[in-house]
Amino acid sequence: MIRAARYSPWLALAALTLGTANGAEPVRLVVDASRVERPFRAIHGVNNGPIDVGGTVDLSGGYRELGIPSVRLHDTHWPTPDVVDMHVVFPDATADPSRPQAYDFAATDEYLKAVRATGARVVYRLGESIEHHPRKVHVHPPADPERWAAACLGVIRHVNDGWAGGTHLAIDDWEIWNEPDNRPNQWTGSDEDYFRLYATTARAIRREFPSLRVGGPAVGNVGTLQGGRFVPTPFVRRFLEECRRREAPLDFFSWHLYTPDPEAFGAMARAIRDMLDRLGFARTSISLTEWNYLPDGRWAEFQPSGQGLARERFFDRIGGAEGATFALASLLAMQDAPIDTAHYYAGDTNPFGLYTLHAVPKKTHRAYRAFRELIRHPSRLACSGGVPSHVAIAASSREDRDEIVVLVANLDARGTPAALRVDGLAWGDRAGAVVRMLDSSHDFDAPSAPVRLDKGSITLELPASSIAWMTIAPMGR
């Protein structure tokens, strides 16, 4: 119950106004508290685990707070990876993979245990981290694919079955390589080299571990939508053809997307689902194993020529109010899309991550925290209104219906008024709201005084790139 014995109406209206400040027509938003839909899906996975910066940073508490459901392992401890990558755990590519002495699991074991201790599942990427420097060291095709596949089996035995002094971490999902279409930073070989490596490894895993899930190709570019028609890249078309021809299992199809438009994830996923179904992969699930905000749709600032203030601004936008609003709107847009799992890049102190190098949560972390609140209120409520790619809304309630959480995200670079109406409330004129805002100046840290809803309605003034987090409950008299 919201206590409202004393509050100043004018202070409340500073955050929640009953009229618009700029005279613009408000965006109409409706929550129907009487209509419960299927629950929100916990698809807010991330790349990389909580132990970072040479062991001086432990984000485990934050991962638990956010309820991170799944952690995909790629670019771990980038740019100097010392765990997970094949060159770390199987350092001599010519060694006998049947011998425990050929492996170095110590650091990776500790890293994996820390991930599992947060309660998250693991997607283990078998392969190498990205190499941006001109001289490539580890992203070459293995000289002996069969030996490499056998080494992957040794990793799985160690991690899941306790082989070679190992663990029993029950890791089910194994992804073969990362972005083999990203040449030469992730793969210096040909398409054919990757297709052979995938088929060899996937078949080996299926033979020895038939209950595990194997997938790929973790493509950086899956294709384009042209006039409503999906055109996959030649690499993707060939990969699927080769999986059929070589009888290679494909339990999940993994892909990546960095974009300024949160609606792009659903549109692309629906196109991928249609493609997989048409080509005979109806049982293959869809895994978005990397996603994030790409300001203005440009990578230029991440190139050497973009270093300096331009790059600093690039990452400020990704981790700031723009990126936070985008992250929330994207997680909402994915809910009803055929995306089975999704992993934000990244959860750790990586420049794209949820934390600064010194483990300070960014605004994107707070957006994840707001999404977690929807998950904690298990009854998803029907919502309507909003503007695709501009204003998004979601709501959920406790099972006993004594509290409703409403999130509204404004992605526009200018302020936007929004008229919210909540139908089907059982509390009549006792319904009130407390609002927390995230924008360029706030981090959900200054809740408004409670405001009584006027016949279930209230108008918000949403600043540029902002999220309104509303808690609606009966007010005390």
N, C-alpha and C positions, 0 to 999 in steps of 0.2 A: 504494500500500500504506500502511495506517495503522501507524505505528511505535508499539509498545507496550512498549518495554523497561522503562520505569518509569512508573507512574501510581498514584495513591492511589484504591482502590476507593470509599472514602467520599466523596472529592471528585467522582468520576464520578457517584455516585448522587445527588448534590445536584441534578444536571441530569436524570439518567436513573435512575429508581428501578425496582426489580424488584417493587415492591408499591405500592399506592395510598396516598397520604398521608391522605386524608379518609374512606376506607372506602367511597366511592361505587363503584358498578359501572362499570368502564371501558368506553369506547366501543371496539368491536372493529374493527380495521383490518387489512387483508391486502394485501400486495403479492406478485404472482406474477412472480418474476424470469425464469421460463421462457416467459412469454406476452408477446409483443411486439405492440402495437397500432399503429394509424396514428400518425405523429409528432404531437407537439403543434404546433398552428398558431400562428404568430407574429401574433396579433391584438392585440398590446399597443401599438396606435397611440395617438397623443395629438393634442390640439388645440394648435396654435401652435408656432412654431419656436424655435431656441435663442438668438437675439439679442433682448435684452430690456432694460428699464429705460434707455431712451434710448441704447442701445449700450454701457452700462457693465457689462452682464452678458452673458457668452457661455457658454451651457450645452452647446456642441457636444460637448465631451469626455464629458459625462454622457449625451447622447443616443447617442453611439457605444457607450459602455459598456453601456447598456441594450439596444442593438440595436433601437432604435425603427424599426419597419418602414414606418410611414406617418404623415404629419403632415397634419392637416386645418387649414385656415386660416380661423378665425373668431374674432372679438374679439381680433385681433392688436394688441398694445400697448394693450389696454383699460385704462383707460376713455377714453383719448385716441388712438384709432387713427390712425396716420399711414402705414400701408402696407395693401396688398391691397384695401381697400374701394373700391367704385366711385367714390365721391365724391373719393377720393384720386387714383386713376389716371386718371379722366376727370372733372376738376373742373367743367367747364362742360357741363351736361346738354344745352345747346342747340347745342353745337359740332358740326362736321362730323366724324363718327367715321372718315371715310376719310383724314383728315389727321393725320400723325404729331404735328404741333404741338398737337393737341387733348389729348394725354396727358402725364402726368407719371409716368414709370416708375422714376425713379432710385432712390428708397428701396426700393421694392418689389423691384426687381431684386436689390439686395444682400441683402435678406431671404430671397428665394427661393433664391439661390445658397448661402446659409448652410445652409438646410434640406437642399438636395440634397447638399451636401458631407458631411453626416453619413451618407449612404447611404440616407436615407428617401425613399420616394415622397411625392407631394404630392396632396392633394385640395383643389382651389382652389374655395372658396365665392365665387360671384359674387353680390355684394349688399352689405349693410351690417352693421356690428356693432350689438349691442343698445344701446338708449338708455333708461336708467332714469329720467332726469330728466324733469320734467313737460313741458317744451317739446321736442317732437320735431323733429329737424333733417333727418336723412337717411333715415329709415325709411318715407318716403311712397312710394306706387306711382309709378314713373316716369311723367311726363306723356306721354311718347312711347315706348311699349314697343318699337316697331320701331327707333327710334334707339338705345335702351338695348341691345337685342339686337345691333345693329351694333357698338356700342362693346365689347360682350363679345367679339365676333369679333376686334376689334382687339387686345384683351388677349391672346387665345389666339395670334394671329399673332405678336405681339411675344415672348411667353414661349417658344413652341415653334418658331417658324419664323424668328426673327431679324429680323422686320419692325421698322422704325423704330429701328434700332440695338439690337435685342433679343438674346435668348438662345436657346439650344436645350436646354431643360430637360426635354423629353419628359414633360410633365404630361398624364396620360391622363384623369383624373377631374375633372369640372366639375359642381359642385352649384349649383343655382339658388335663391338666397336662403336664409335661415335662419329657421325658426319663423314662417312667415306666419300661423299660428294664434295666435301670442302677441301679442295686441292690448292696447294700442297700442305696446308697447315694441319690437316688431320689425316691425310692419306696421300702418299706419294705414288701409289700404284695405279693400276687401271681399274675400270669397272669390273672386268673379268677377274682380276686378282681378288677383289672383295667378294664377288659372288662365290668364288671357289672357297674362300676362307669361311664365309657364312655357312655354306652348305656343309662343309666338312665338320665345323664345330657344332652346328645345330643338330646334325644327325648323331654325332658322338654323344652329346648331352642326352638326347632322347633315348638312345640305346641303354646308357648306364643309369639314367635318372628319369624314368618315364613320367613321373609325377610332377616334375619341374616345368616351369614355363620359360620358353626361350623365344627371343624376338630381336627385332631390328627393323630397318637399318639405321635408325636415329638420324634421318636425313635433315640437313639444314634447309633444303629447298624441296618441298614435296610437289609443288606445281603452282598453277595460277587458275583463277576464276576469270574467264573471258566471256562477258555477256551472259552470265549465269551458267556457263558450261565449264566444267573442270577439265583442265589440261595437265595431266601429270608430267613431270620431267621424264626425259628418256631414261634416266637412271632408275627412277621408281618403276617405270613400266618393265624394264629389263629385269629388275630385281624380283618382281612378282613372277614374271615368266620363268626365271631361273629357279625360283623356289619350287614351282610346279614341276619343271623339267627334271630337277635334281632330287625331287621328293624330299625337300628340306622342310622341317616343321617351322611354322610361323604362328606362334600362339598369340603374339601381340605385334602390331605394326607401330613402330615409334617414329615420331617426327617432331620438328621444332618450328617455332614461329615467334619472331620478334616483330612487333607491329605497333602503330599508334591507335589502332581501332579494336576495342574489345569485342566487337561483334564478329571480327574476322575468325576467331577461334571456332565458333559454332558453324559458320558458313563453310570453313575449310573441312571441319570434322565431318559434316554431313556429306560433303563431296567425297571424302576419303571412304566413308562407310559405303556409299553407293558403288564406288570403284571396287572395293574389296568384295562386296556381295556379287557384283557382276562377274568378277574374275575367279569365283570359286573359293573365296576366303571368308565365307559368312561367319565362321566360328572364330575368326581372328579378331581380338579386341584392339582398341585404339588407345595408344599411350602417347600423350603429349609430354615428352620427357624433358623438354626445355621450353620455357616461354617467359617473356618479359616485355616491358614497355620499350619501344624504340622511338624516341622523340623525333618528330617530323619525318619518320620513316628513313632516317639517314644513319649510316655507319661511319661517315667521314671523320667524326670527332674521335672515333676509336682507332683510327689509323695513325701512324707516326706523325703525319702532317697535321693532325688535329690536336697534338699535345699542347698543354698549357691551359689557359683560361677557358678555351672552348671546350676542352675535354672535362675540366672541372665542372662547368655548367651542365654538360651532358649528363654526368653522373648525379649532380644535384637534382636535376629534373627527374631522373629515374627513381632516386630514393626519396624525393620530396613529395609535396602535395600532389603534383601531376601524376607521378608514378603510383602513389598510394591510391588515388581515386581510380586510376586505370586498373590497378590490381584488383580492387574490390569489384568494379564493374565487370571485369573479365571472369572472376570466379562466379559471379551471378549469371553471366551469359553462358558459361559452360554447363550450368546445372541441367539444362534440358537438351544439351547437345550429346551426340554419341561419343563422348570422350570418357573412357573408363577410368583412366588415371591421368593426373597432371602434376608436373613438377616445376615450380617456379625456379628460375635460375637467378640468384641462388639464395640459400638460407643462411649462409655463414658471413664472414667478413670480406668475401670477394667484392670487388667494386660494384658488381651488380646485386649484391646481397642485401639481406634485411638488417644488417648491422654494420656500423663503422669498424675500422681497423681496431678501435679500442673498445669494441663490444657495446657501443651505445646504440640502442634501437633507433632505426630510421622511421620515417613516417609510414613507409610500406609495412613495417612490422606492426604498426598500430592498425593499419587497414586489415591485416591478417587477424589481429586481435578482435576487431569488430566482426569479421566473418565468423570467427570461432563462437561469438555470442549467438549467432543464428543457429549454429550446430547445437549449442547447449540448450536452446529452446526447441524441442523436437517437433513441434507441430507447425509445419510450413503453411502460411496463410496465402490465399489467392491475392494477387496484386495485379493492377492494370494501370495504364497510363505510362508516362515517361516518354522519352524520345530516344530511339536507338542511337548508340554511339555518343549521346549527349547527357541524358539524365536516366539513371537506373534506380529501381526501388526493389526492396525485398522485405519480408516481414515473417516473423515466427513467434510462437507463444509457448508458454509452459503447457504441459498436459492438462493442468487444472484451470487453464485460461485466466489466471490471476495476474498475468503480466505479458505484455507484448513488446517485442523489440522490432523497430522499423529502422532500416538503413536506406538513406537516399544519397546517391553519388551524383555530383555535378561535374562532368568532365570539361565543360566549356571554360575558356580563358577569360570569361567575364561572369559577373554575378547573374543569378537567375532566380526569379521568384517561383515558388512551387506551392500549389494549393493541395493540401493533403486532407482526404476524407476517410475516416475509418467507419465502415458499416458493420452492423451486427454486434456492436458492443453490448455486453450484458449490464454495464454499470450506469447507463443513462447519462445524466448530466454530472455524474461524479468522476467521469474519466478525465485524467490529467496526464501531462507529458513533461518529462525532463529531457533536455537535449544537451548533447555534447557535440562539439564541432571539431573536425580536423580540417585545417587549411594552412596557408603559408605561415600563420601566426599562432595556431592552436593545435594541440595534440590530444584532443578529447579530455583535456585537463581542467576545464572550467565549466562544469555542468550548470545549466540555467536553473533559475528558481522554477518550481512547478507551475505549469500553466494549464488552466482548465480548458478542455476542448469545447468549442461552441457547436453543439449538435453534432459532435464527432469530427468537426473540421478545424483546421488551423492552417495558416499560411507561413511558409518558411522563406527567409531570404538566404539563399545559398551563395556564399562567396565563390569566386573563381576557383576551380580545382578543389572541391571540398566534399566532405562526407558529413552528413548529419546522422547521428546515432541517437535515436529516440527510444526512451523507455516509457511505455504507456501503461498505466495502472489506475485503480480506483483511488481517488484522493480522500484523505480524511476530512471530516466535516468540523 
